[in-house]
Amino acid sequence: MQLPEGLRGDLRKLDEEAEPFELPEFFERVRHRAEQERWLVEIEGIDLTLTFLAQKRQEALRRQPAGPAFLGLPAIGPTP
């Protein structure tokens, strides 16, 4: 199945410009455009992508370390 030309152009911009933290905002803009153009199948795919991104973001935040890890190394201080 071919993507509509406007959507292909938007996805090319994604390859060139988007940073990972901007992906949800990018796909929201693409979804808005897809709604205006009545690209119903693309809207469904974009919704799935947004759901996946939200789940991955939550998982990444949950896995973040709480603070610095203690490695068991002694502290360096003044020598006597």
N, CA, C, O and CB atoms as a CASP TS submission, in Angstrom:
PFRMAT TS
TARGET T0000
AUTHOR 0000-0000-0000
METHOD Language model
MODEL 1
PARENT N/A
ATOM      1  N   MET     1       0.843  -1.186   0.000  1.00  0.00           N
ATOM      2  CA  MET     1       0.000   0.000   0.000  1.00  0.00           C
ATOM      3  C   MET     1       0.883   1.241   0.000  1.00  0.00           C
ATOM      4  O   MET     1       1.832   1.336   0.778  1.00  0.00           O
ATOM      5  CB  MET     1      -0.956   0.002   1.220  1.00  0.00           C
ATOM      6  N   GLN     2       0.575   2.166  -0.853  1.00  0.00           N
ATOM      7  CA  GLN     2       1.332   3.406  -0.953  1.00  0.00           C
ATOM      8  C   GLN     2       0.811   4.423   0.056  1.00  0.00           C
ATOM      9  O   GLN     2      -0.396   4.561   0.257  1.00  0.00           O
ATOM     10  CB  GLN     2       1.255   3.973  -2.379  1.00  0.00           C
ATOM     11  N   LEU     3       1.742   5.130   0.683  1.00  0.00           N
ATOM     12  CA  LEU     3       1.350   6.236   1.561  1.00  0.00           C
ATOM     13  C   LEU     3       0.984   7.445   0.716  1.00  0.00           C
ATOM     14  O   LEU     3       1.562   7.639  -0.354  1.00  0.00           O
ATOM     15  CB  LEU     3       2.487   6.591   2.556  1.00  0.00           C
ATOM     16  N   PRO     4       0.044   8.258   1.166  1.00  0.00           N
ATOM     17  CA  PRO     4      -0.243   9.498   0.451  1.00  0.00           C
ATOM     18  C   PRO     4       1.005  10.370   0.371  1.00  0.00           C
ATOM     19  O   PRO     4       1.827  10.365   1.287  1.00  0.00           O
ATOM     20  CB  PRO     4      -1.388  10.264   1.135  1.00  0.00           C
ATOM     21  N   GLU     5       1.148  11.108  -0.706  1.00  0.00           N
ATOM     22  CA  GLU     5       2.355  11.915  -0.934  1.00  0.00           C
ATOM     23  C   GLU     5       2.626  12.875   0.218  1.00  0.00           C
ATOM     24  O   GLU     5       3.777  13.032   0.627  1.00  0.00           O
ATOM     25  CB  GLU     5       2.224  12.700  -2.234  1.00  0.00           C
ATOM     26  N   GLY     6       1.595  13.517   0.746  1.00  0.00           N
ATOM     27  CA  GLY     6       1.797  14.450   1.853  1.00  0.00           C
ATOM     28  C   GLY     6       2.384  13.776   3.077  1.00  0.00           C
ATOM     29  O   GLY     6       3.240  14.344   3.755  1.00  0.00           O
ATOM     30  N   LEU     7       1.927  12.571   3.360  1.00  0.00           N
ATOM     31  CA  LEU     7       2.436  11.828   4.507  1.00  0.00           C
ATOM     32  C   LEU     7       3.861  11.370   4.258  1.00  0.00           C
ATOM     33  O   LEU     7       4.684  11.393   5.173  1.00  0.00           O
ATOM     34  CB  LEU     7       1.542  10.626   4.813  1.00  0.00           C
ATOM     35  N   ARG     8       4.167  10.957   3.038  1.00  0.00           N
ATOM     36  CA  ARG     8       5.551  10.575   2.716  1.00  0.00           C
ATOM     37  C   ARG     8       6.484  11.755   2.930  1.00  0.00           C
ATOM     38  O   ARG     8       7.583  11.591   3.460  1.00  0.00           O
ATOM     39  CB  ARG     8       5.658  10.068   1.259  1.00  0.00           C
ATOM     40  N   GLY     9       6.053  12.943   2.520  1.00  0.00           N
ATOM     41  CA  GLY     9       6.875  14.137   2.716  1.00  0.00           C
ATOM     42  C   GLY     9       7.081  14.427   4.187  1.00  0.00           C
ATOM     43  O   GLY     9       8.182  14.797   4.595  1.00  0.00           O
ATOM     44  N   ASP    10       6.034  14.265   4.996  1.00  0.00           N
ATOM     45  CA  ASP    10       6.158  14.476   6.439  1.00  0.00           C
ATOM     46  C   ASP    10       7.144  13.487   7.048  1.00  0.00           C
ATOM     47  O   ASP    10       7.944  13.854   7.908  1.00  0.00           O
ATOM     48  CB  ASP    10       4.788  14.344   7.123  1.00  0.00           C
ATOM     49  N   LEU    11       7.088  12.234   6.602  1.00  0.00           N
ATOM     50  CA  LEU    11       8.001  11.224   7.146  1.00  0.00           C
ATOM     51  C   LEU    11       9.438  11.484   6.716  1.00  0.00           C
ATOM     52  O   LEU    11      10.366  11.185   7.468  1.00  0.00           O
ATOM     53  CB  LEU    11       7.572   9.826   6.704  1.00  0.00           C
ATOM     54  N   ARG    12       9.639  12.035   5.519  1.00  0.00           N
ATOM     55  CA  ARG    12      10.997  12.424   5.115  1.00  0.00           C
ATOM     56  C   ARG    12      11.539  13.498   6.045  1.00  0.00           C
ATOM     57  O   ARG    12      12.716  13.468   6.405  1.00  0.00           O
ATOM     58  CB  ARG    12      11.011  12.926   3.656  1.00  0.00           C
ATOM     59  N   LYS    13      10.691  14.452   6.439  1.00  0.00           N
ATOM     60  CA  LYS    13      11.106  15.487   7.386  1.00  0.00           C
ATOM     61  C   LYS    13      11.499  14.862   8.710  1.00  0.00           C
ATOM     62  O   LYS    13      12.448  15.313   9.352  1.00  0.00           O
ATOM     63  CB  LYS    13       9.986  16.516   7.597  1.00  0.00           C
ATOM     64  N   LEU    14      10.777  13.824   9.127  1.00  0.00           N
ATOM     65  CA  LEU    14      11.097  13.135  10.371  1.00  0.00           C
ATOM     66  C   LEU    14      12.514  12.593  10.308  1.00  0.00           C
ATOM     67  O   LEU    14      13.274  12.746  11.265  1.00  0.00           O
ATOM     68  CB  LEU    14      10.094  11.998  10.643  1.00  0.00           C
ATOM     69  N   ASP    15      12.883  11.965   9.205  1.00  0.00           N
ATOM     70  CA  ASP    15      14.230  11.430   9.058  1.00  0.00           C
ATOM     71  C   ASP    15      15.279  12.521   9.158  1.00  0.00           C
ATOM     72  O   ASP    15      16.363  12.284   9.692  1.00  0.00           O
ATOM     73  CB  ASP    15      14.366  10.706   7.738  1.00  0.00           C
ATOM     74  N   GLU    16      14.984  13.698   8.662  1.00  0.00           N
ATOM     75  CA  GLU    16      15.964  14.766   8.584  1.00  0.00           C
ATOM     76  C   GLU    16      16.024  15.632   9.833  1.00  0.00           C
ATOM     77  O   GLU    16      17.095  16.141  10.165  1.00  0.00           O
ATOM     78  CB  GLU    16      15.671  15.620   7.407  1.00  0.00           C
ATOM     79  N   GLU    17      14.904  15.816  10.540  1.00  0.00           N
ATOM     80  CA  GLU    17      14.839  16.865  11.549  1.00  0.00           C
ATOM     81  C   GLU    17      14.552  16.397  12.966  1.00  0.00           C
ATOM     82  O   GLU    17      15.073  16.993  13.909  1.00  0.00           O
ATOM     83  CB  GLU    17      13.816  17.829  11.162  1.00  0.00           C
ATOM     84  N   ALA    18      13.760  15.374  13.158  1.00  0.00           N
ATOM     85  CA  ALA    18      13.203  15.080  14.482  1.00  0.00           C
ATOM     86  C   ALA    18      14.238  14.463  15.423  1.00  0.00           C
ATOM     87  O   ALA    18      15.024  13.600  15.032  1.00  0.00           O
ATOM     88  CB  ALA    18      12.013  14.144  14.347  1.00  0.00           C
ATOM     89  N   GLU    19      14.216  14.919  16.650  1.00  0.00           N
ATOM     90  CA  GLU    19      14.972  14.317  17.735  1.00  0.00           C
ATOM     91  C   GLU    19      14.050  13.308  18.412  1.00  0.00           C
ATOM     92  O   GLU    19      12.829  13.443  18.322  1.00  0.00           O
ATOM     93  CB  GLU    19      15.499  15.403  18.753  1.00  0.00           C
ATOM     94  N   PRO    20      14.603  12.294  19.090  1.00  0.00           N
ATOM     95  CA  PRO    20      13.732  11.278  19.705  1.00  0.00           C
ATOM     96  C   PRO    20      12.670  11.838  20.646  1.00  0.00           C
ATOM     97  O   PRO    20      11.546  11.338  20.661  1.00  0.00           O
ATOM     98  CB  PRO    20      14.569  10.301  20.458  1.00  0.00           C
ATOM     99  N   PHE    21      12.996  12.857  21.427  1.00  0.00           N
ATOM    100  CA  PHE    21      12.016  13.392  22.366  1.00  0.00           C
ATOM    101  C   PHE    21      10.914  14.166  21.661  1.00  0.00           C
ATOM    102  O   PHE    21       9.908  14.499  22.287  1.00  0.00           O
ATOM    103  CB  PHE    21      12.698  14.283  23.380  1.00  0.00           C
ATOM    104  N   GLU    22      11.074  14.462  20.381  1.00  0.00           N
ATOM    105  CA  GLU    22      10.057  15.196  19.625  1.00  0.00           C
ATOM    106  C   GLU    22       9.103  14.276  18.875  1.00  0.00           C
ATOM    107  O   GLU    22       8.159  14.755  18.245  1.00  0.00           O
ATOM    108  CB  GLU    22      10.722  16.134  18.649  1.00  0.00           C
ATOM    109  N   LEU    23       9.326  12.983  18.929  1.00  0.00           N
ATOM    110  CA  LEU    23       8.511  12.067  18.130  1.00  0.00           C
ATOM    111  C   LEU    23       7.019  12.168  18.422  1.00  0.00           C
ATOM    112  O   LEU    23       6.235  12.250  17.477  1.00  0.00           O
ATOM    113  CB  LEU    23       8.963  10.659  18.362  1.00  0.00           C
ATOM    114  N   PRO    24       6.582  12.167  19.692  1.00  0.00           N
ATOM    115  CA  PRO    24       5.127  12.266  19.904  1.00  0.00           C
ATOM    116  C   PRO    24       4.529  13.538  19.309  1.00  0.00           C
ATOM    117  O   PRO    24       3.445  13.499  18.728  1.00  0.00           O
ATOM    118  CB  PRO    24       4.816  12.213  21.389  1.00  0.00           C
ATOM    119  N   GLU    25       5.225  14.658  19.448  1.00  0.00           N
ATOM    120  CA  GLU    25       4.720  15.915  18.897  1.00  0.00           C
ATOM    121  C   GLU    25       4.671  15.846  17.369  1.00  0.00           C
ATOM    122  O   GLU    25       3.729  16.338  16.748  1.00  0.00           O
ATOM    123  CB  GLU    25       5.602  17.099  19.355  1.00  0.00           C
ATOM    124  N   PHE    26       5.684  15.238  16.777  1.00  0.00           N
ATOM    125  CA  PHE    26       5.711  15.100  15.327  1.00  0.00           C
ATOM    126  C   PHE    26       4.515  14.272  14.845  1.00  0.00           C
ATOM    127  O   PHE    26       3.814  14.661  13.911  1.00  0.00           O
ATOM    128  CB  PHE    26       7.034  14.450  14.873  1.00  0.00           C
ATOM    129  N   PHE    27       4.294  13.121  15.500  1.00  0.00           N
ATOM    130  CA  PHE    27       3.199  12.259  15.071  1.00  0.00           C
ATOM    131  C   PHE    27       1.838  12.879  15.352  1.00  0.00           C
ATOM    132  O   PHE    27       0.874  12.581  14.646  1.00  0.00           O
ATOM    133  CB  PHE    27       3.300  10.915  15.753  1.00  0.00           C
ATOM    134  N   GLU    28       1.735  13.727  16.358  1.00  0.00           N
ATOM    135  CA  GLU    28       0.474  14.458  16.579  1.00  0.00           C
ATOM    136  C   GLU    28       0.202  15.391  15.407  1.00  0.00           C
ATOM    137  O   GLU    28      -0.935  15.494  14.947  1.00  0.00           O
ATOM    138  CB  GLU    28       0.524  15.267  17.907  1.00  0.00           C
ATOM    139  N   ARG    29       1.241  16.073  14.919  1.00  0.00           N
ATOM    140  CA  ARG    29       1.064  16.958  13.756  1.00  0.00           C
ATOM    141  C   ARG    29       0.674  16.152  12.509  1.00  0.00           C
ATOM    142  O   ARG    29      -0.201  16.557  11.745  1.00  0.00           O
ATOM    143  CB  ARG    29       2.363  17.761  13.485  1.00  0.00           C
ATOM    144  N   VAL    30       1.339  15.006  12.319  1.00  0.00           N
ATOM    145  CA  VAL    30       1.023  14.164  11.162  1.00  0.00           C
ATOM    146  C   VAL    30      -0.408  13.636  11.279  1.00  0.00           C
ATOM    147  O   VAL    30      -1.128  13.560  10.284  1.00  0.00           O
ATOM    148  CB  VAL    30       2.030  12.985  11.046  1.00  0.00           C
ATOM    149  N   ARG    31      -0.817  13.270  12.499  1.00  0.00           N
ATOM    150  CA  ARG    31      -2.175  12.763  12.709  1.00  0.00           C
ATOM    151  C   ARG    31      -3.213  13.843  12.375  1.00  0.00           C
ATOM    152  O   ARG    31      -4.241  13.563  11.757  1.00  0.00           O
ATOM    153  CB  ARG    31      -2.352  12.283  14.171  1.00  0.00           C
ATOM    154  N   HIS    32      -2.927  15.068  12.792  1.00  0.00           N
ATOM    155  CA  HIS    32      -3.841  16.177  12.495  1.00  0.00           C
ATOM    156  C   HIS    32      -3.992  16.335  10.980  1.00  0.00           C
ATOM    157  O   HIS    32      -5.097  16.504  10.467  1.00  0.00           O
ATOM    158  CB  HIS    32      -3.328  17.502  13.132  1.00  0.00           C
ATOM    159  N   ARG    33      -2.867  16.276  10.283  1.00  0.00           N
ATOM    160  CA  ARG    33      -2.910  16.385   8.818  1.00  0.00           C
ATOM    161  C   ARG    33      -3.687  15.216   8.211  1.00  0.00           C
ATOM    162  O   ARG    33      -4.476  15.402   7.284  1.00  0.00           O
ATOM    163  CB  ARG    33      -1.478  16.432   8.235  1.00  0.00           C
ATOM    164  N   ALA    34      -3.460  14.015   8.738  1.00  0.00           N
ATOM    165  CA  ALA    34      -4.160  12.839   8.221  1.00  0.00           C
ATOM    166  C   ALA    34      -5.673  12.969   8.441  1.00  0.00           C
ATOM    167  O   ALA    34      -6.464  12.547   7.598  1.00  0.00           O
ATOM    168  CB  ALA    34      -3.629  11.556   8.898  1.00  0.00           C
ATOM    169  N   GLU    35      -6.068  13.555   9.578  1.00  0.00           N
ATOM    170  CA  GLU    35      -7.502  13.779   9.821  1.00  0.00           C
ATOM    171  C   GLU    35      -8.079  14.749   8.799  1.00  0.00           C
ATOM    172  O   GLU    35      -9.170  14.530   8.272  1.00  0.00           O
ATOM    173  CB  GLU    35      -7.734  14.319  11.247  1.00  0.00           C
ATOM    174  N   GLN    36      -7.340  15.825   8.521  1.00  0.00           N
ATOM    175  CA  GLN    36      -7.825  16.808   7.553  1.00  0.00           C
ATOM    176  C   GLN    36      -7.972  16.196   6.163  1.00  0.00           C
ATOM    177  O   GLN    36      -8.911  16.512   5.431  1.00  0.00           O
ATOM    178  CB  GLN    36      -6.878  18.007   7.497  1.00  0.00           C
ATOM    179  N   GLU    37      -7.030  15.313   5.806  1.00  0.00           N
ATOM    180  CA  GLU    37      -7.056  14.688   4.473  1.00  0.00           C
ATOM    181  C   GLU    37      -7.908  13.421   4.442  1.00  0.00           C
ATOM    182  O   GLU    37      -8.081  12.818   3.383  1.00  0.00           O
ATOM    183  CB  GLU    37      -5.637  14.356   4.026  1.00  0.00           C
ATOM    184  N   ARG    38      -8.442  13.014   5.598  1.00  0.00           N
ATOM    185  CA  ARG    38      -9.279  11.812   5.737  1.00  0.00           C
ATOM    186  C   ARG    38      -8.530  10.537   5.343  1.00  0.00           C
ATOM    187  O   ARG    38      -9.060   9.690   4.623  1.00  0.00           O
ATOM    188  CB  ARG    38     -10.538  11.950   4.884  1.00  0.00           C
ATOM    189  N   TRP    39      -7.282  10.414   5.829  1.00  0.00           N
ATOM    190  CA  TRP    39      -6.475   9.213   5.623  1.00  0.00           C
ATOM    191  C   TRP    39      -6.740   8.275   6.793  1.00  0.00           C
ATOM    192  O   TRP    39      -5.928   8.190   7.714  1.00  0.00           O
ATOM    193  CB  TRP    39      -4.943   9.557   5.500  1.00  0.00           C
ATOM    194  N   LEU    40      -7.862   7.575   6.765  1.00  0.00           N
ATOM    195  CA  LEU    40      -8.336   6.811   7.914  1.00  0.00           C
ATOM    196  C   LEU    40      -7.386   5.691   8.326  1.00  0.00           C
ATOM    197  O   LEU    40      -7.159   5.492   9.519  1.00  0.00           O
ATOM    198  CB  LEU    40      -9.686   6.233   7.611  1.00  0.00           C
ATOM    199  N   VAL    41      -6.833   4.965   7.379  1.00  0.00           N
ATOM    200  CA  VAL    41      -5.922   3.871   7.717  1.00  0.00           C
ATOM    201  C   VAL    41      -4.652   4.425   8.352  1.00  0.00           C
ATOM    202  O   VAL    41      -4.126   3.841   9.300  1.00  0.00           O
ATOM    203  CB  VAL    41      -5.578   3.037   6.461  1.00  0.00           C
ATOM    204  N   GLU    42      -4.158   5.542   7.837  1.00  0.00           N
ATOM    205  CA  GLU    42      -2.955   6.140   8.395  1.00  0.00           C
ATOM    206  C   GLU    42      -3.190   6.631   9.823  1.00  0.00           C
ATOM    207  O   GLU    42      -2.299   6.543  10.668  1.00  0.00           O
ATOM    208  CB  GLU    42      -2.483   7.290   7.514  1.00  0.00           C
ATOM    209  N   ILE    43      -4.382   7.144  10.086  1.00  0.00           N
ATOM    210  CA  ILE    43      -4.711   7.611  11.441  1.00  0.00           C
ATOM    211  C   ILE    43      -4.617   6.448  12.419  1.00  0.00           C
ATOM    212  O   ILE    43      -4.087   6.597  13.520  1.00  0.00           O
ATOM    213  CB  ILE    43      -6.134   8.244  11.484  1.00  0.00           C
ATOM    214  N   GLU    44      -5.130   5.294  12.018  1.00  0.00           N
ATOM    215  CA  GLU    44      -5.068   4.115  12.887  1.00  0.00           C
ATOM    216  C   GLU    44      -3.608   3.732  13.172  1.00  0.00           C
ATOM    217  O   GLU    44      -3.256   3.428  14.312  1.00  0.00           O
ATOM    218  CB  GLU    44      -5.820   2.922  12.236  1.00  0.00           C
ATOM    219  N   GLY    45      -2.778   3.749  12.155  1.00  0.00           N
ATOM    220  CA  GLY    45      -1.356   3.431  12.342  1.00  0.00           C
ATOM    221  C   GLY    45      -0.644   4.450  13.210  1.00  0.00           C
ATOM    222  O   GLY    45       0.188   4.089  14.042  1.00  0.00           O
ATOM    223  N   ILE    46      -0.966   5.719  13.023  1.00  0.00           N
ATOM    224  CA  ILE    46      -0.358   6.772  13.840  1.00  0.00           C
ATOM    225  C   ILE    46      -0.779   6.622  15.295  1.00  0.00           C
ATOM    226  O   ILE    46       0.034   6.807  16.200  1.00  0.00           O
ATOM    227  CB  ILE    46      -0.749   8.169  13.312  1.00  0.00           C
ATOM    228  N   ASP    47      -2.056   6.284  15.527  1.00  0.00           N
ATOM    229  CA  ASP    47      -2.517   6.064  16.905  1.00  0.00           C
ATOM    230  C   ASP    47      -1.761   4.915  17.557  1.00  0.00           C
ATOM    231  O   ASP    47      -1.390   5.002  18.728  1.00  0.00           O
ATOM    232  CB  ASP    47      -4.026   5.778  16.930  1.00  0.00           C
ATOM    233  N   LEU    48      -1.531   3.840  16.810  1.00  0.00           N
ATOM    234  CA  LEU    48      -0.752   2.723  17.349  1.00  0.00           C
ATOM    235  C   LEU    48       0.671   3.164  17.678  1.00  0.00           C
ATOM    236  O   LEU    48       1.214   2.788  18.717  1.00  0.00           O
ATOM    237  CB  LEU    48      -0.726   1.553  16.351  1.00  0.00           C
ATOM    238  N   THR    49       1.270   3.950  16.807  1.00  0.00           N
ATOM    239  CA  THR    49       2.621   4.445  17.038  1.00  0.00           C
ATOM    240  C   THR    49       2.670   5.323  18.277  1.00  0.00           C
ATOM    241  O   THR    49       3.588   5.193  19.088  1.00  0.00           O
ATOM    242  CB  THR    49       3.124   5.220  15.823  1.00  0.00           C
ATOM    243  N   LEU    50       1.699   6.213  18.438  1.00  0.00           N
ATOM    244  CA  LEU    50       1.664   7.084  19.620  1.00  0.00           C
ATOM    245  C   LEU    50       1.503   6.276  20.903  1.00  0.00           C
ATOM    246  O   LEU    50       2.128   6.587  21.917  1.00  0.00           O
ATOM    247  CB  LEU    50       0.523   8.099  19.499  1.00  0.00           C
ATOM    248  N   THR    51       0.672   5.245  20.863  1.00  0.00           N
ATOM    249  CA  THR    51       0.504   4.376  22.033  1.00  0.00           C
ATOM    250  C   THR    51       1.808   3.672  22.364  1.00  0.00           C
ATOM    251  O   THR    51       2.202   3.605  23.529  1.00  0.00           O
ATOM    252  CB  THR    51      -0.609   3.340  21.790  1.00  0.00           C
ATOM    253  N   PHE    52       2.481   3.147  21.348  1.00  0.00           N
ATOM    254  CA  PHE    52       3.762   2.476  21.542  1.00  0.00           C
ATOM    255  C   PHE    52       4.802   3.430  22.126  1.00  0.00           C
ATOM    256  O   PHE    52       5.525   3.066  23.053  1.00  0.00           O
ATOM    257  CB  PHE    52       4.264   1.898  20.219  1.00  0.00           C
ATOM    258  N   LEU    53       4.881   4.644  21.592  1.00  0.00           N
ATOM    259  CA  LEU    53       5.846   5.625  22.103  1.00  0.00           C
ATOM    260  C   LEU    53       5.568   5.977  23.562  1.00  0.00           C
ATOM    261  O   LEU    53       6.498   6.101  24.359  1.00  0.00           O
ATOM    262  CB  LEU    53       5.814   6.896  21.247  1.00  0.00           C
ATOM    263  N   ALA    54       4.303   6.138  23.911  1.00  0.00           N
ATOM    264  CA  ALA    54       3.954   6.451  25.299  1.00  0.00           C
ATOM    265  C   ALA    54       4.349   5.307  26.230  1.00  0.00           C
ATOM    266  O   ALA    54       4.862   5.552  27.322  1.00  0.00           O
ATOM    267  CB  ALA    54       2.446   6.737  25.423  1.00  0.00           C
ATOM    268  N   GLN    55       4.118   4.063  25.812  1.00  0.00           N
ATOM    269  CA  GLN    55       4.497   2.916  26.633  1.00  0.00           C
ATOM    270  C   GLN    55       6.011   2.850  26.808  1.00  0.00           C
ATOM    271  O   GLN    55       6.498   2.597  27.910  1.00  0.00           O
ATOM    272  CB  GLN    55       3.980   1.614  26.007  1.00  0.00           C
ATOM    273  N   LYS    56       6.751   3.076  25.736  1.00  0.00           N
ATOM    274  CA  LYS    56       8.213   3.029  25.813  1.00  0.00           C
ATOM    275  C   LYS    56       8.757   4.148  26.687  1.00  0.00           C
ATOM    276  O   LYS    56       9.721   3.946  27.426  1.00  0.00           O
ATOM    277  CB  LYS    56       8.823   3.117  24.415  1.00  0.00           C
ATOM    278  N   ARG    57       8.153   5.319  26.610  1.00  0.00           N
ATOM    279  CA  ARG    57       8.589   6.434  27.448  1.00  0.00           C
ATOM    280  C   ARG    57       8.369   6.105  28.926  1.00  0.00           C
ATOM    281  O   ARG    57       9.242   6.352  29.757  1.00  0.00           O
ATOM    282  CB  ARG    57       7.836   7.728  27.064  1.00  0.00           C
ATOM    283  N   GLN    58       7.192   5.546  29.250  1.00  0.00           N
ATOM    284  CA  GLN    58       6.902   5.166  30.635  1.00  0.00           C
ATOM    285  C   GLN    58       7.874   4.094  31.120  1.00  0.00           C
ATOM    286  O   GLN    58       8.344   4.143  32.256  1.00  0.00           O
ATOM    287  CB  GLN    58       5.453   4.663  30.762  1.00  0.00           C
ATOM    288  N   GLU    59       8.172   3.132  30.261  1.00  0.00           N
ATOM    289  CA  GLU    59       9.107   2.062  30.621  1.00  0.00           C
ATOM    290  C   GLU    59      10.506   2.624  30.872  1.00  0.00           C
ATOM    291  O   GLU    59      11.177   2.221  31.822  1.00  0.00           O
ATOM    292  CB  GLU    59       9.157   0.994  29.513  1.00  0.00           C
ATOM    293  N   ALA    60      10.939   3.541  30.033  1.00  0.00           N
ATOM    294  CA  ALA    60      12.263   4.141  30.196  1.00  0.00           C
ATOM    295  C   ALA    60      12.342   4.946  31.491  1.00  0.00           C
ATOM    296  O   ALA    60      13.355   4.899  32.190  1.00  0.00           O
ATOM    297  CB  ALA    60      12.596   5.038  28.994  1.00  0.00           C
ATOM    298  N   LEU    61      11.291   5.677  31.812  1.00  0.00           N
ATOM    299  CA  LEU    61      11.285   6.451  33.058  1.00  0.00           C
ATOM    300  C   LEU    61      11.278   5.532  34.273  1.00  0.00           C
ATOM    301  O   LEU    61      11.909   5.834  35.286  1.00  0.00           O
ATOM    302  CB  LEU    61      10.069   7.388  33.102  1.00  0.00           C
ATOM    303  N   ARG    62      10.576   4.426  34.177  1.00  0.00           N
ATOM    304  CA  ARG    62      10.507   3.480  35.284  1.00  0.00           C
ATOM    305  C   ARG    62      11.863   2.815  35.517  1.00  0.00           C
ATOM    306  O   ARG    62      12.205   2.485  36.653  1.00  0.00           O
ATOM    307  CB  ARG    62       9.433   2.419  35.012  1.00  0.00           C
ATOM    308  N   ARG    63      12.624   2.619  34.466  1.00  0.00           N
ATOM    309  CA  ARG    63      13.919   1.939  34.565  1.00  0.00           C
ATOM    310  C   ARG    63      15.078   2.877  34.893  1.00  0.00           C
ATOM    311  O   ARG    63      16.206   2.425  35.091  1.00  0.00           O
ATOM    312  CB  ARG    63      14.212   1.227  33.277  1.00  0.00           C
ATOM    313  N   GLN    64      14.807   4.166  34.952  1.00  0.00           N
ATOM    314  CA  GLN    64      15.889   5.104  35.266  1.00  0.00           C
ATOM    315  C   GLN    64      16.429   4.824  36.660  1.00  0.00           C
ATOM    316  O   GLN    64      15.660   4.556  37.583  1.00  0.00           O
ATOM    317  CB  GLN    64      15.400   6.567  35.162  1.00  0.00           C
ATOM    318  N   PRO    65      17.745   4.886  36.817  1.00  0.00           N
ATOM    319  CA  PRO    65      18.296   4.691  38.154  1.00  0.00           C
ATOM    320  C   PRO    65      17.862   5.821  39.085  1.00  0.00           C
ATOM    321  O   PRO    65      17.680   6.964  38.665  1.00  0.00           O
ATOM    322  CB  PRO    65      19.830   4.606  38.096  1.00  0.00           C
ATOM    323  N   ALA    66      17.703   5.469  40.363  1.00  0.00           N
ATOM    324  CA  ALA    66      17.236   6.439  41.353  1.00  0.00           C
ATOM    325  C   ALA    66      18.316   7.449  41.716  1.00  0.00           C
ATOM    326  O   ALA    66      17.999   8.561  42.137  1.00  0.00           O
ATOM    327  CB  ALA    66      16.764   5.722  42.604  1.00  0.00           C
ATOM    328  N   GLY    67      19.543   7.096  41.566  1.00  0.00           N
ATOM    329  CA  GLY    67      20.633   7.999  41.918  1.00  0.00           C
ATOM    330  C   GLY    67      21.949   7.372  41.519  1.00  0.00           C
ATOM    331  O   GLY    67      21.979   6.381  40.790  1.00  0.00           O
ATOM    332  N   PRO    68      23.038   7.948  41.996  1.00  0.00           N
ATOM    333  CA  PRO    68      24.338   7.377  41.636  1.00  0.00           C
ATOM    334  C   PRO    68      24.496   5.975  42.227  1.00  0.00           C
ATOM    335  O   PRO    68      24.022   5.688  43.326  1.00  0.00           O
ATOM    336  CB  PRO    68      25.481   8.292  42.122  1.00  0.00           C
ATOM    337  N   ALA    69      25.161   5.128  41.484  1.00  0.00           N
ATOM    338  CA  ALA    69      25.401   3.758  41.949  1.00  0.00           C
ATOM    339  C   ALA    69      26.675   3.709  42.770  1.00  0.00           C
ATOM    340  O   ALA    69      27.695   4.266  42.366  1.00  0.00           O
ATOM    341  CB  ALA    69      25.491   2.775  40.759  1.00  0.00           C
ATOM    342  N   PHE    70      26.628   3.050  43.916  1.00  0.00           N
ATOM    343  CA  PHE    70      27.808   2.895  44.757  1.00  0.00           C
ATOM    344  C   PHE    70      28.615   1.729  44.207  1.00  0.00           C
ATOM    345  O   PHE    70      28.119   0.606  44.116  1.00  0.00           O
ATOM    346  CB  PHE    70      27.420   2.664  46.262  1.00  0.00           C
ATOM    347  N   LEU    71      29.856   2.002  43.844  1.00  0.00           N
ATOM    348  CA  LEU    71      30.713   0.987  43.231  1.00  0.00           C
ATOM    349  C   LEU    71      31.650   0.312  44.235  1.00  0.00           C
ATOM    350  O   LEU    71      32.424  -0.575  43.874  1.00  0.00           O
ATOM    351  CB  LEU    71      31.528   1.611  42.124  1.00  0.00           C
ATOM    352  N   GLY    72      31.574   0.733  45.477  1.00  0.00           N
ATOM    353  CA  GLY    72      32.428   0.123  46.493  1.00  0.00           C
ATOM    354  C   GLY    72      33.836   0.705  46.538  1.00  0.00           C
ATOM    355  O   GLY    72      34.698   0.163  47.230  1.00  0.00           O
ATOM    356  N   LEU    73      34.082   1.759  45.838  1.00  0.00           N
ATOM    357  CA  LEU    73      35.398   2.381  45.831  1.00  0.00           C
ATOM    358  C   LEU    73      35.522   3.318  47.025  1.00  0.00           C
ATOM    359  O   LEU    73      34.562   3.999  47.386  1.00  0.00           O
ATOM    360  CB  LEU    73      35.642   3.145  44.507  1.00  0.00           C
ATOM    361  N   PRO    74      36.684   3.353  47.630  1.00  0.00           N
ATOM    362  CA  PRO    74      36.858   4.258  48.764  1.00  0.00           C
ATOM    363  C   PRO    74      36.880   5.716  48.297  1.00  0.00           C
ATOM    364  O   PRO    74      37.279   6.022  47.173  1.00  0.00           O
ATOM    365  CB  PRO    74      38.156   3.922  49.526  1.00  0.00           C
ATOM    366  N   ALA    75      36.447   6.589  49.179  1.00  0.00           N
ATOM    367  CA  ALA    75      36.494   8.014  48.875  1.00  0.00           C
ATOM    368  C   ALA    75      37.930   8.490  48.920  1.00  0.00           C
ATOM    369  O   ALA    75      38.724   8.034  49.742  1.00  0.00           O
ATOM    370  CB  ALA    75      35.622   8.821  49.858  1.00  0.00           C
ATOM    371  N   ILE    76      38.252   9.399  48.041  1.00  0.00           N
ATOM    372  CA  ILE    76      39.600   9.955  48.006  1.00  0.00           C
ATOM    373  C   ILE    76      39.598  11.209  48.855  1.00  0.00           C
ATOM    374  O   ILE    76      38.798  12.119  48.638  1.00  0.00           O
ATOM    375  CB  ILE    76      40.066  10.261  46.541  1.00  0.00           C
ATOM    376  N   GLY    77      40.474  11.249  49.797  1.00  0.00           N
ATOM    377  CA  GLY    77      40.564  12.400  50.681  1.00  0.00           C
ATOM    378  C   GLY    77      42.021  12.796  50.886  1.00  0.00           C
ATOM    379  O   GLY    77      42.913  12.234  50.251  1.00  0.00           O
ATOM    380  N   PRO    78      42.259  13.739  51.750  1.00  0.00           N
ATOM    381  CA  PRO    78      43.644  14.151  52.010  1.00  0.00           C
ATOM    382  C   PRO    78      44.424  13.006  52.650  1.00  0.00           C
ATOM    383  O   PRO    78      43.900  12.296  53.509  1.00  0.00           O
ATOM    384  CB  PRO    78      43.681  15.404  52.923  1.00  0.00           C
ATOM    385  N   THR    79      45.655  12.831  52.238  1.00  0.00           N
ATOM    386  CA  THR    79      46.509  11.794  52.806  1.00  0.00           C
ATOM    387  C   THR    79      47.211  12.349  54.052  1.00  0.00           C
ATOM    388  O   THR    79      47.591  13.520  54.064  1.00  0.00           O
ATOM    389  CB  THR    79      47.551  11.294  51.754  1.00  0.00           C
ATOM    390  N   PRO    80      47.389  11.537  55.093  1.00  0.00           N
ATOM    391  CA  PRO    80      48.033  12.022  56.335  1.00  0.00           C
ATOM    392  C   PRO    80      49.522  12.217  56.199  1.00  0.00           C
ATOM    393  O   PRO    80      50.183  12.618  57.158  1.00  0.00           O
ATOM    394  CB  PRO    80      47.773  11.063  57.463  1.00  0.00           C
TER
END
